Amino acid sequence: MKKLLVLLTLGIALYACSQGGKQNNGNEAPAQSMANPEDYDPKRGEGKFENVDVDDKLDVAMAKEGKTIADLKCASCHKYTDERLVGPGWAGVTERHRPEWIMNFITNPDPMIDKDPELQAQLEICLVRMPNQNLADDEARKILEFMRENDGVQ
């Protein structure tokens, strides 16, 4: 009985997370998936962020706020180490991706998952699409700063 309850709870949680907090009431056009992959810039990703300026020195206050947001919105699926939980661990992410890519992905993951071969390969490993957490731009920037701190920027 306990196993059934655990499986049911996990199923509900995964379903809720996969919805990204959005419901389509029939008035919205479905998102375009698999738009032209040749137009995709794997260094920038896809989204409104084209150039994100980060200082060489960490903004400690921003990183602290970013950790608070990440603990609330991200830590249920991501560890801050290289260990995978539901999604991949965050260690080294700011060394592998440019700030624009990170900001575009965490604010609007669906178009990037549909086009980015690395994200598609990651999806095959993790088996769960990253839900859109509906982060404001400033929240995403604070999470980026926390990711930088997590990767050793001081």
DSSP file (Angstrom, degrees, kcal/mol; ACC not computed):
  #  RESIDUE AA STRUCTURE BP1 BP2  ACC     N-H-->O    O-->H-N    N-H-->O    O-->H-N    TCO  KAPPA ALPHA  PHI   PSI    X-CA   Y-CA   Z-CA
    1    1 A M     >        0   0    0      0, 0.0     4,-2.2     0, 0.0     5,-0.2   0.000 360.0 360.0 360.0 -40.9    0.0    0.0    0.0
    2    2 A K  H  >  +     0   0    0      1,-0.2     4,-2.6     2,-0.2     5,-0.2   0.901 360.0  52.6 -64.0 -39.5    2.8    2.4    0.8
    3    3 A K  H  > S+     0   0    0      1,-0.2     4,-2.7     2,-0.2    -1,-0.2   0.908 109.0  49.8 -62.9 -41.1    4.5    1.7   -2.5
    4    4 A L  H  > S+     0   0    0      2,-0.2     4,-2.5     1,-0.2    -1,-0.2   0.910 111.2  49.0 -62.9 -42.7    1.3    2.5   -4.3
    5    5 A L  H  X S+     0   0    0     -4,-2.2     4,-2.5     2,-0.2    -2,-0.2   0.904 112.0  48.7 -63.7 -42.4    0.9    5.8   -2.4
    6    6 A V  H  X S+     0   0    0     -4,-2.6     4,-2.7     2,-0.2    -2,-0.2   0.929 112.8  47.6 -64.2 -45.4    4.5    6.7   -3.2
    7    7 A L  H  X S+     0   0    0     -4,-2.7     4,-2.5     2,-0.2    -2,-0.2   0.901 112.5  49.3 -63.1 -41.0    4.1    6.0   -6.9
    8    8 A L  H  X S+     0   0    0     -4,-2.5     4,-2.3     2,-0.2    -2,-0.2   0.924 112.4  47.6 -63.6 -44.9    0.8    7.9   -7.0
    9    9 A T  H  X S+     0   0    0     -4,-2.5     4,-2.4     2,-0.2    -2,-0.2   0.916 112.8  48.8 -62.4 -44.6    2.4   10.9   -5.3
   10   10 A L  H  X S+     0   0    0     -4,-2.7     4,-2.7     1,-0.2     5,-0.2   0.909 110.6  51.4 -62.8 -42.1    5.4   10.8   -7.6
   11   11 A G  H  X S+     0   0    0     -4,-2.5     4,-2.3     1,-0.2    -2,-0.2   0.910 110.9  47.3 -61.3 -43.3    3.2   10.6  -10.6
   12   12 A I  H  X S+     0   0    0     -4,-2.3     4,-2.7     2,-0.2    -1,-0.2   0.908 112.5  49.9 -64.5 -42.4    1.1   13.6   -9.5
   13   13 A A  H  X S+     0   0    0     -4,-2.4     4,-2.6     2,-0.2     5,-0.2   0.925 111.9  47.3 -64.0 -44.6    4.3   15.6   -8.8
   14   14 A L  H  X S+     0   0    0     -4,-2.7     4,-2.2     2,-0.2    -1,-0.2   0.906 112.9  49.4 -64.3 -40.2    5.8   14.8  -12.2
   15   15 A Y  H  X S+     0   0    0     -4,-2.3     4,-1.0    -5,-0.2    -2,-0.2   0.934 112.1  47.9 -62.8 -45.5    2.6   15.7  -13.9
   16   16 A A  H >X>S+     0   0    0     -4,-2.7     5,-0.6     1,-0.2     3,-0.6   0.911 113.0  48.2 -62.8 -42.8    2.3   19.0  -12.1
   17   17 A C  H ><5S+     0   0    0     -4,-2.6     3,-1.2     1,-0.2    -1,-0.2   0.875 106.8  56.4 -66.0 -36.7    5.9   19.9  -12.8
   18   18 A S  H 3<5S+     0   0    0     -4,-2.2    -1,-0.2     1,-0.3    -2,-0.2   0.717  98.7  62.0 -70.4 -18.0    5.5   19.0  -16.5
   19   19 A Q  H X<5S-     0   0    0     -4,-1.0     3,-1.9    -3,-0.6    -1,-0.3   0.677  93.0-145.9 -80.0 -17.2    2.6   21.5  -16.8
   20   20 A G  T <<5 -     0   0    0     -3,-1.2    -3,-0.1    -4,-0.5     3,-0.1   0.685  58.7 -71.4  62.2  18.7    4.9   24.4  -15.9
   21   21 A G  T 3 <S+     0   0    0     -5,-0.6     2,-0.4     1,-0.3    -1,-0.3   0.571 108.4 115.1  76.6   7.5    2.1   26.1  -14.1
   22   22 A K    <   -     0   0    0     -3,-1.9     2,-0.4   110,-0.1    -1,-0.3  -0.872  44.4-168.5-115.0 145.1    0.3   26.9  -17.4
   23   23 A Q        -     0   0    0     -2,-0.4     2,-0.7    -3,-0.1    -4,-0.0  -0.994  18.0-138.4-128.4 138.8   -2.9   25.7  -18.7
   24   24 A N        -     0   0    0     -2,-0.4    -2,-0.0     1,-0.1     5,-0.0  -0.862  13.9-172.1 -97.1 113.7   -4.1   26.1  -22.3
   25   25 A N        -     0   0    0     -2,-0.7    -1,-0.1     1,-0.0     0, 0.0   0.265  56.8 -95.1 -89.6  13.1   -7.8   27.1  -22.2
   26   26 A G  S    S+     0   0    0      2,-0.1    -2,-0.1     3,-0.0    -1,-0.0   0.289 111.3  92.2  94.2 -10.7   -8.1   26.8  -26.0
   27   27 A N  S    S+     0   0    0      2,-0.1     2,-0.4     0, 0.0    -3,-0.0   0.572  72.9  76.0 -91.4  -9.9   -7.5   30.5  -26.6
   28   28 A E  S    S-     0   0    0      3,-0.0    -2,-0.1     1,-0.0     3,-0.1  -0.805  82.5-120.8-105.4 143.3   -3.8   30.2  -27.0
   29   29 A A        -     0   0    0     -2,-0.4     3,-0.1     1,-0.1    -2,-0.1  -0.555  41.1-101.3 -73.3 144.3   -2.0   28.8  -30.1
   30   30 A P        -     0   0    0      0, 0.0    -1,-0.1     0, 0.0     3,-0.0  -0.340  44.8 -95.5 -64.8 149.1    0.2   25.8  -29.3
   31   31 A A        -     0   0    0      1,-0.1     2,-0.7    -3,-0.1    -3,-0.0  -0.341  38.9-111.0 -64.2 144.1    3.9   26.5  -29.0
   32   32 A Q        -     0   0    0     -3,-0.1     2,-0.4    -2,-0.0     3,-0.4  -0.680  38.1-168.8 -77.0 115.1    5.9   25.9  -32.2
   33   33 A S        +     0   0    0     -2,-0.7    77,-0.0     1,-0.2    82,-0.0  -0.843  64.8  18.7-104.1 148.4    8.0   23.0  -31.6
   34   34 A M  S    S+     0   0    0     -2,-0.4    -1,-0.2    77,-0.1    81,-0.1   0.897  76.5 173.1  61.8  45.9   10.8   22.1  -33.9
   35   35 A A        -     0   0    0     -3,-0.4     5,-0.1     1,-0.2    -1,-0.1  -0.185  60.6 -46.3 -65.1 176.9   11.1   25.4  -35.7
   36   36 A N    >   -     0   0    0      1,-0.2     3,-1.5     2,-0.1     4,-0.2  -0.269  54.0-160.4 -56.1 108.7   14.0   25.6  -38.1
   37   37 A P  G >  S+     0   0    0      0, 0.0     3,-1.4     0, 0.0    -1,-0.2   0.750  86.3  69.0 -64.5 -22.9   17.0   24.1  -36.2
   38   38 A E  G 3  S+     0   0    0      1,-0.3    -2,-0.1     3,-0.0    77,-0.0   0.762  94.4  57.3 -67.0 -22.1   19.5   25.8  -38.6
   39   39 A D  G <  S+     0   0    0     -3,-1.5     2,-0.3     2,-0.1    -1,-0.3   0.513  85.2 106.7 -82.7  -4.8   18.4   29.1  -37.1
   40   40 A Y    <   -     0   0    0     -3,-1.4     6,-0.1    -4,-0.2     3,-0.0  -0.595  60.2-151.0 -82.6 131.7   19.4   28.0  -33.6
   41   41 A D  B >>  -A   45   0A   0      4,-0.6     4,-3.4    -2,-0.3     3,-0.7  -0.886   3.8-163.2-100.5 105.8   22.5   29.5  -32.0
   42   42 A P  T 34 S+     0   0    0      0, 0.0    -1,-0.1     0, 0.0     4,-0.1   0.657  88.4  53.9 -67.4 -14.1   23.9   26.9  -29.6
   43   43 A K  T 34 S+     0   0    0      2,-0.1    58,-0.5    54,-0.1    55,-0.5   0.794 123.2  24.7 -86.1 -29.4   26.1   29.5  -27.9
   44   44 A R  T <4 S-     0   0    0     -3,-0.7    60,-0.3     1,-0.2     2,-0.2   0.682  94.4-151.6-104.7 -26.1   23.3   31.9  -27.2
   45   45 A G  B  <  -A   41   0A   0     -4,-3.4    -4,-0.6    59,-0.1     2,-0.4  -0.500  37.7 -59.0  81.5-158.9   20.3   29.6  -27.1
   46   46 A E  S    S+     0   0    0     55,-0.2     2,-0.3    -2,-0.2    66,-0.2  -0.989  88.1  68.1-129.9 127.5   16.9   30.9  -28.1
   47   47 A G  S    S-     0   0    0     -2,-0.4    57,-0.1    64,-0.1    58,-0.1  -0.966  91.2 -59.4 157.4-168.4   15.2   33.8  -26.3
   48   48 A K  S    S+     0   0    0     -2,-0.3     2,-0.8    55,-0.1    -1,-0.1   0.635  97.6  95.2 -83.0 -13.7   15.4   37.5  -25.6
   49   49 A F        +     0   0    0     51,-0.2     3,-0.2     1,-0.2    55,-0.1  -0.696  35.2 155.5 -86.4 113.1   18.8   37.5  -24.0
   50   50 A E  S    S+     0   0    0     -2,-0.8     2,-0.3     1,-0.3    -1,-0.2   0.727  72.5  16.6-104.1 -30.6   21.5   38.3  -26.6
   51   51 A N        -     0   0    0     49,-0.1     2,-0.6    48,-0.1    -1,-0.3  -0.882  62.2-174.3-148.1 111.4   24.2   39.8  -24.3
   52   52 A V        -     0   0    0     -2,-0.3     2,-0.5    -3,-0.2    48,-0.2  -0.929  18.6-145.9-109.2 114.2   24.3   39.4  -20.6
   53   53 A D        +     0   0    0     -2,-0.6     2,-0.4    46,-0.1    -2,-0.0  -0.670  20.1 179.5 -82.4 124.5   27.0   41.4  -18.9
   54   54 A V        -     0   0    0     -2,-0.5     2,-0.1     4,-0.0     4,-0.1  -0.982  23.7-127.1-122.6 139.3   28.6   39.7  -15.9
   55   55 A D        -     0   0    0     -2,-0.4     4,-0.1     2,-0.3     0, 0.0  -0.394  19.9-120.4 -77.0 158.8   31.4   41.2  -13.9
   56   56 A D  S    S+     0   0    0     -2,-0.1     2,-0.4     2,-0.1    98,-0.3   0.834 101.4  66.7 -65.1 -31.2   34.6   39.3  -13.2
   57   57 A K  S    S-     0   0    0     97,-0.1    -2,-0.3    96,-0.1     2,-0.1  -0.737  94.8-112.1 -95.0 140.5   33.8   39.8   -9.5
   58   58 A L        -     0   0    0     -2,-0.4     2,-1.1     1,-0.1     3,-0.1  -0.416  14.8-132.0 -70.0 139.5   30.8   38.1   -8.0
   59   59 A D     >  -     0   0    0      1,-0.2     4,-2.5    -2,-0.1     5,-0.2  -0.823  25.0-168.5 -88.8  98.5   27.8   40.1   -6.8
   60   60 A V  H  > S+     0   0    0     -2,-1.1     4,-2.3     1,-0.2    -1,-0.2   0.875  81.1  50.4 -62.2 -42.4   27.5   38.4   -3.4
   61   61 A A  H  > S+     0   0    0      1,-0.2     4,-2.0     2,-0.2    -1,-0.2   0.914 112.5  47.1 -63.7 -42.1   24.1   40.0   -2.6
   62   62 A M  H  > S+     0   0    0      1,-0.2     4,-2.4     2,-0.2    84,-0.2   0.899 111.4  51.3 -65.8 -40.4   22.6   38.9   -5.9
   63   63 A A  H  X S+     0   0    0     -4,-2.5     4,-2.2    82,-0.2    -2,-0.2   0.880 108.0  52.7 -64.0 -38.0   24.0   35.4   -5.6
   64   64 A K  H  X S+     0   0    0     -4,-2.3     4,-1.8     2,-0.2    -1,-0.2   0.927 111.6  45.1 -63.5 -44.4   22.5   35.1   -2.1
   65   65 A E  H  X S+     0   0    0     -4,-2.0     4,-2.1     1,-0.2    -2,-0.2   0.879 111.0  55.3 -65.1 -36.9   19.1   36.1   -3.5
   66   66 A G  H  X S+     0   0    0     -4,-2.4     4,-2.9    76,-0.4    -2,-0.2   0.876 105.1  51.9 -63.0 -38.4   19.7   33.7   -6.4
   67   67 A K  H  X S+     0   0    0     -4,-2.2     4,-3.0     2,-0.2    -1,-0.2   0.907 107.8  52.3 -64.7 -41.1   20.3   30.8   -4.0
   68   68 A T  H  X S+     0   0    0     -4,-1.8     4,-1.3     2,-0.2    -2,-0.2   0.925 113.6  43.4 -60.0 -44.8   17.0   31.6   -2.2
   69   69 A I  H  X S+     0   0    0     -4,-2.1     4,-3.1     2,-0.2     5,-0.4   0.923 114.7  49.6 -66.4 -44.6   15.1   31.5   -5.5
   70   70 A A  H  X>S+     0   0    0     -4,-2.9     4,-2.6     1,-0.2     5,-2.4   0.894 106.9  55.0 -63.5 -40.1   17.0   28.3   -6.7
   71   71 A D  H  <5S+     0   0    0     -4,-3.0    -1,-0.2     3,-0.2    -2,-0.2   0.863 116.6  38.8 -59.8 -34.5   16.3   26.6   -3.4
   72   72 A L  H  <5S+     0   0    0     -4,-1.3    -2,-0.2    -5,-0.2    -1,-0.2   0.901 131.7  21.7 -81.7 -44.3   12.6   27.2   -3.9
   73   73 A K  H  <5S+     0   0    0     -4,-3.1    -3,-0.2    -5,-0.1    -2,-0.2   0.670 132.7  25.0-103.1 -19.3   12.2   26.7   -7.7
   74   74 A C  T >X5S+     0   0    0     -4,-2.6     4,-2.1    -5,-0.4     3,-2.0   0.728  96.2  77.4-120.1 -31.5   15.2   24.5   -8.8
   75   75 A A  T 34<S+     0   0    0     -5,-2.4    -4,-0.1     1,-0.3    -3,-0.1   0.654  83.1  69.6 -68.2 -15.7   16.5   22.4   -6.0
   76   76 A S  T 34 S+     0   0    0      1,-0.2    -1,-0.3    -4,-0.1    -2,-0.1   0.739 119.2  20.6 -71.6 -18.8   13.7   19.8   -6.1
   77   77 A C  T <4 S+     0   0    0     -3,-2.0    10,-2.9     1,-0.2     9,-1.4   0.605 122.7  54.5-118.9 -20.8   15.2   18.7   -9.5
   78   78 A H  B  <  -B   84   0B   0     -4,-2.1     2,-0.3     7,-0.2    -1,-0.2  -0.951  60.1-152.1-124.5 136.2   18.8   19.9   -9.5
   79   79 A K        -     0   0    0      4,-0.6    11,-2.2    -2,-0.4    12,-0.2  -0.693  23.7-129.4 -92.9 157.4   21.7   19.4   -7.1
   80   80 A Y  S    S+     0   0    0     -2,-0.3     2,-0.1     9,-0.2    -1,-0.1   0.403  90.7  68.8 -89.2   3.4   24.3   22.1   -7.0
   81   81 A T  S    S-     0   0    0      2,-0.2    10,-2.0     9,-0.1     9,-0.5  -0.190 108.1 -89.7 -97.5-164.5   27.1   19.4   -7.4
   82   82 A D  S    S+     0   0    0      8,-0.2     7,-0.5     7,-0.2     2,-0.3   0.401  92.4 112.4 -89.9   3.7   27.7   17.4  -10.6
   83   83 A E        -     0   0    0      5,-0.1    -4,-0.6     1,-0.1     2,-0.3  -0.575  67.6-127.6 -80.9 136.5   25.3   14.7   -9.3
   84   84 A R  B     +B   78   0B   0     -2,-0.3    -6,-0.1     4,-0.2    -2,-0.1  -0.620  32.4 166.6 -81.7 139.5   22.1   14.2  -11.3
   85   85 A L  S    S-     0   0    0      2,-2.5    -7,-0.2    -8,-0.5    -1,-0.1   0.425  80.6 -39.4-110.5-104.4   18.8   14.3   -9.4
   86   86 A V  S    S+     0   0    0     -9,-1.4    42,-0.2     2,-0.1    -8,-0.2   0.849 141.2  25.0 -84.5 -48.5   15.8   14.6  -11.7
   87   87 A G  S    S-     0   0    0    -10,-2.9    -2,-2.5     1,-0.2    -8,-0.3  -0.522 109.9 -70.9-103.3 176.9   17.8   17.0  -13.9
   88   88 A P        -     0   0    0      0, 0.0    -1,-0.2     0, 0.0    -4,-0.2  -0.253  53.7 -98.9 -68.2 155.6   21.5   17.4  -14.3
   89   89 A G        -     0   0    0     -7,-0.5    -9,-0.2   -11,-0.2    -7,-0.2  -0.321  24.8-132.1 -68.5 158.3   23.7   18.8  -11.5
   90   90 A W    >   +     0   0    0    -11,-2.2     3,-2.3    -9,-0.5     4,-0.3   0.569  61.5 124.2 -92.5 -10.5   24.7   22.4  -11.8
   91   91 A A  T 3  S+     0   0    0    -10,-2.0   -10,-0.1     1,-0.3    60,-0.1  -0.297  86.2   4.5 -57.7 127.3   28.5   22.2  -11.1
   92   92 A G  T >> S+     0   0    0     55,-0.2     4,-1.4    56,-0.1     3,-1.0   0.460  87.7 127.5  82.2   2.4   30.4   23.7  -14.0
   93   93 A V  H <> S+     0   0    0     -3,-2.3     4,-1.8     1,-0.3     3,-0.2   0.870  73.1  51.2 -62.7 -36.0   27.4   25.0  -15.9
   94   94 A T  H 34 S+     0   0    0     -4,-0.3    -1,-0.3    53,-0.3    54,-0.1   0.658 109.2  52.3 -77.0 -12.9   28.7   28.5  -16.1
   95   95 A E  H <4 S+     0   0    0     -3,-1.0    -1,-0.2     1,-0.1    -2,-0.2   0.731 114.1  42.4 -87.2 -25.3   32.0   27.1  -17.5
   96   96 A R  H  < S+     0   0    0     -4,-1.4     2,-0.3    -3,-0.2    -2,-0.2   0.728 118.5  39.7 -90.8 -25.3   30.1   25.1  -20.2
   97   97 A H  S  < S-     0   0    0     -4,-1.8    -1,-0.1    -5,-0.2   -54,-0.1  -0.943  79.2-115.6-132.0 148.2   27.6   27.8  -21.3
   98   98 A R     >  -     0   0    0    -55,-0.5     4,-2.0    -2,-0.3     3,-0.3  -0.386  35.7-109.4 -73.3 156.8   27.5   31.5  -21.8
   99   99 A P  H  > S+     0   0    0      0, 0.0     4,-2.8     0, 0.0     5,-0.2   0.864 118.6  55.9 -55.9 -38.1   25.4   33.7  -19.6
  100  100 A E  H  > S+     0   0    0      1,-0.2     4,-2.7     2,-0.2     5,-0.2   0.915 107.1  49.3 -61.6 -42.9   23.0   34.4  -22.5
  101  101 A W  H  > S+     0   0    0    -58,-0.5     4,-2.6    -3,-0.3    -1,-0.2   0.932 112.8  47.0 -62.0 -46.7   22.4   30.7  -23.0
  102  102 A I  H  X S+     0   0    0     -4,-2.0     4,-2.7     2,-0.2     5,-0.2   0.938 113.9  47.0 -62.3 -48.0   21.7   30.1  -19.3
  103  103 A M  H  X S+     0   0    0     -4,-2.8     4,-1.4     1,-0.2    -1,-0.2   0.913 113.9  47.8 -62.2 -43.2   19.3   33.0  -19.0
  104  104 A N  H  X S+     0   0    0     -4,-2.7     4,-1.6   -60,-0.3    -1,-0.2   0.908 113.9  47.9 -64.1 -41.0   17.4   32.0  -22.2
  105  105 A F  H  < S+     0   0    0     -4,-2.6    -2,-0.2    -5,-0.2    -1,-0.2   0.924 112.4  45.6 -68.8 -43.9   17.2   28.4  -21.0
  106  106 A I  H  < S+     0   0    0     -4,-2.7    27,-0.5     1,-0.2    29,-0.4   0.731 117.9  43.8 -76.8 -17.8   16.0   29.0  -17.5
  107  107 A T  H  < S+     0   0    0     -4,-1.4    -1,-0.2    -5,-0.2    -2,-0.2   0.703 135.5   9.4 -94.4 -20.6   13.4   31.6  -18.6
  108  108 A N     X  +     0   0    0     -4,-1.6     4,-0.6    -5,-0.2    -1,-0.2  -0.453  68.6 164.6-156.9  74.3   12.0   29.7  -21.6
  109  109 A P  H  >  +     0   0    0      0, 0.0     4,-2.6     0, 0.0     3,-0.3   0.796  60.4  74.6 -70.5 -30.3   13.3   26.1  -21.8
  110  110 A D  H  > S+     0   0    0      1,-0.2     4,-2.1     2,-0.2     5,-0.2   0.896  95.4  45.7 -57.8 -50.5   10.8   24.6  -24.3
  111  111 A P  H  > S+     0   0    0      0, 0.0     4,-0.8     0, 0.0    -1,-0.2   0.869 115.7  48.7 -61.8 -32.8   12.1   26.2  -27.6
  112  112 A M  H >X S+     0   0    0     -4,-0.6     4,-3.2    -3,-0.3     3,-0.5   0.898 109.1  50.9 -73.9 -39.0   15.7   25.3  -26.6
  113  113 A I  H 3< S+     0   0    0     -4,-2.6    -1,-0.2     1,-0.2    -3,-0.2   0.888 109.4  53.3 -62.4 -36.8   14.9   21.7  -25.7
  114  114 A D  H 3< S+     0   0    0     -4,-2.1    -1,-0.2    -5,-0.3    -2,-0.2   0.745 124.3  23.7 -68.7 -23.1   13.2   21.4  -29.1
  115  115 A K  H << S+     0   0    0     -4,-0.8    -2,-0.2    -3,-0.5    -3,-0.2   0.715  96.7  89.9-117.0 -27.8   16.2   22.6  -31.0
  116  116 A D     X  -     0   0    0     -4,-3.2     4,-2.4     1,-0.2     5,-0.2  -0.645  56.1-156.6 -85.3 117.0   19.4   22.1  -29.0
  117  117 A P  H  > S+     0   0    0      0, 0.0     4,-2.2     0, 0.0     5,-0.2   0.862  94.7  52.7 -60.1 -36.3   21.0   18.7  -29.6
  118  118 A E  H  > S+     0   0    0      2,-0.2     4,-2.2     1,-0.2     5,-0.1   0.912 110.8  46.8 -65.9 -41.1   22.8   18.7  -26.3
  119  119 A L  H  > S+     0   0    0      2,-0.2     4,-2.3     1,-0.2    -1,-0.2   0.871 110.8  52.5 -67.7 -36.1   19.6   19.4  -24.4
  120  120 A Q  H  X S+     0   0    0     -4,-2.4     4,-1.5     2,-0.2    -2,-0.2   0.897 109.8  48.5 -65.6 -39.3   17.8   16.7  -26.4
  121  121 A A  H  X S+     0   0    0     -4,-2.2     4,-1.1     2,-0.2    -2,-0.2   0.897 111.0  50.9 -65.5 -39.5   20.6   14.2  -25.4
  122  122 A Q  H  X S+     0   0    0     -4,-2.2     4,-2.9     1,-0.2     3,-0.4   0.879 106.0  55.9 -64.4 -37.6   20.2   15.3  -21.8
  123  123 A L  H  X S+     0   0    0     -4,-2.3     4,-3.0     1,-0.2    -1,-0.2   0.863 102.3  56.0 -63.1 -35.9   16.5   14.8  -22.0
  124  124 A E  H  < S+     0   0    0     -4,-1.5    -1,-0.2     2,-0.2    -2,-0.2   0.817 113.3  41.8 -65.3 -29.2   17.1   11.2  -23.1
  125  125 A I  H  < S+     0   0    0     -4,-1.1    -2,-0.2    -3,-0.4    -1,-0.2   0.915 124.2  34.2 -80.7 -47.2   19.1   10.7  -19.9
  126  126 A C  H  < S-     0   0    0     -4,-2.9    -3,-0.2    -5,-0.1    -2,-0.2   0.788  85.7-154.1 -82.9 -29.1   16.9   12.5  -17.5
  127  127 A L     <  +     0   0    0     -4,-3.0     2,-0.4    -5,-0.3    -4,-0.1   0.478  64.5  91.5  69.6   3.9   13.5   11.6  -19.2
  128  128 A V  S    S-     0   0    0    -42,-0.2     2,-0.1    -5,-0.1    -1,-0.1  -0.991  73.8-130.4-132.5 125.5   11.8   14.7  -17.8
  129  129 A R        -     0   0    0     -2,-0.4   -19,-0.1     1,-0.1   -42,-0.0  -0.466  33.2-107.1 -68.7 142.4   11.5   18.0  -19.6
  130  130 A M        -     0   0    0     -2,-0.1     2,-0.1   -21,-0.1    -1,-0.1  -0.586  38.7-131.1 -68.5 125.1   12.5   21.0  -17.6
  131  131 A P        -     0   0    0      0, 0.0     2,-0.6     0, 0.0  -113,-0.1  -0.462  20.7-105.5 -76.9 151.8    9.3   22.9  -16.8
  132  132 A N        -     0   0    0      1,-0.1   -25,-0.1  -114,-0.1  -110,-0.1  -0.680  29.0-164.9 -74.6 118.1    9.0   26.6  -17.3
  133  133 A Q        -     0   0    0     -2,-0.6    -1,-0.1   -27,-0.5   -26,-0.1   0.382  33.4-124.0 -87.6   3.7    9.2   28.1  -13.8
  134  134 A N        -     0   0    0      1,-0.2     2,-0.2   -27,-0.2   -27,-0.1   0.911  43.9-178.8  54.4  47.2    7.9   31.4  -15.0
  135  135 A L        -     0   0    0    -29,-0.4    -1,-0.2   -28,-0.1     2,-0.1  -0.552  25.8-123.7 -78.0 140.0   10.9   33.3  -13.7
  136  136 A A     >  -     0   0    0     -2,-0.2     4,-2.4     1,-0.1     3,-0.2  -0.434  30.8-107.0 -72.9 158.4   11.1   37.0  -14.0
  137  137 A D  H  > S+     0   0    0      1,-0.2     4,-2.2     2,-0.2     5,-0.2   0.891 120.8  50.2 -56.3 -42.5   14.2   38.3  -15.8
  138  138 A D  H  > S+     0   0    0      1,-0.2     4,-1.8     2,-0.2    -1,-0.2   0.849 109.1  52.0 -69.3 -32.0   15.7   39.6  -12.5
  139  139 A E  H  > S+     0   0    0     -3,-0.2     4,-2.2     2,-0.2    -1,-0.2   0.916 109.8  49.3 -66.8 -42.0   15.1   36.3  -10.8
  140  140 A A  H  X S+     0   0    0     -4,-2.4     4,-2.5     1,-0.2    -2,-0.2   0.899 109.7  51.7 -62.7 -40.3   16.9   34.5  -13.6
  141  141 A R  H  X S+     0   0    0     -4,-2.2     4,-2.0     1,-0.2    -1,-0.2   0.881 109.4  50.0 -64.9 -37.2   19.8   36.9  -13.4
  142  142 A K  H  X S+     0   0    0     -4,-1.8     4,-2.1     2,-0.2   -76,-0.4   0.885 109.9  50.2 -68.2 -38.8   20.1   36.2   -9.6
  143  143 A I  H  X S+     0   0    0     -4,-2.2     4,-2.7     2,-0.2    -2,-0.2   0.911 108.4  53.5 -64.9 -41.1   20.1   32.5  -10.2
  144  144 A L  H  X S+     0   0    0     -4,-2.5     4,-2.2     1,-0.2    -2,-0.2   0.921 108.1  50.0 -57.2 -43.7   22.8   33.0  -12.8
  145  145 A E  H  X S+     0   0    0     -4,-2.0     4,-2.2     1,-0.2    -1,-0.2   0.893 110.1  50.0 -64.9 -38.3   24.9   34.8  -10.2
  146  146 A F  H  X S+     0   0    0     -4,-2.1     4,-2.9   -84,-0.2    -1,-0.2   0.899 108.5  53.1 -64.6 -39.6   24.3   32.0   -7.7
  147  147 A M  H  X S+     0   0    0     -4,-2.7     4,-1.4     2,-0.2   -53,-0.3   0.897 108.1  50.8 -61.0 -39.3   25.4   29.5  -10.4
  148  148 A R  H  <>S+     0   0    0     -4,-2.2     5,-2.5     2,-0.2    -1,-0.2   0.918 111.2  47.7 -63.5 -43.2   28.6   31.5  -10.9
  149  149 A E  H ><5S+     0   0    0     -4,-2.2     3,-2.0     1,-0.2    -2,-0.2   0.924 108.7  54.5 -62.0 -43.6   29.2   31.5   -7.1
  150  150 A N  H 3<5S+     0   0    0     -4,-2.9    -1,-0.2     1,-0.3    -2,-0.2   0.799 106.6  52.9 -59.9 -29.5   28.5   27.7   -7.1
  151  151 A D  T 3<5S-     0   0    0     -4,-1.4    -1,-0.3    -3,-0.2    -2,-0.2   0.303 128.4 -95.8 -91.8   8.8   31.2   27.4   -9.8
  152  152 A G  T < 5 +     0   0    0     -3,-2.0     2,-0.2     1,-0.3    -3,-0.2   0.515  69.7 150.4  97.3   4.9   33.8   29.3   -7.7
  153  153 A V      <       0   0    0     -5,-2.5    -1,-0.3     1,-0.1   -96,-0.1  -0.543 360.0 360.0 -70.0 135.0   33.6   32.8   -9.0
  154  154 A Q              0   0    0    -98,-0.3   -97,-0.1    -2,-0.2    -1,-0.1   0.392 360.0 360.0-120.4 360.0   34.5   35.2   -6.2
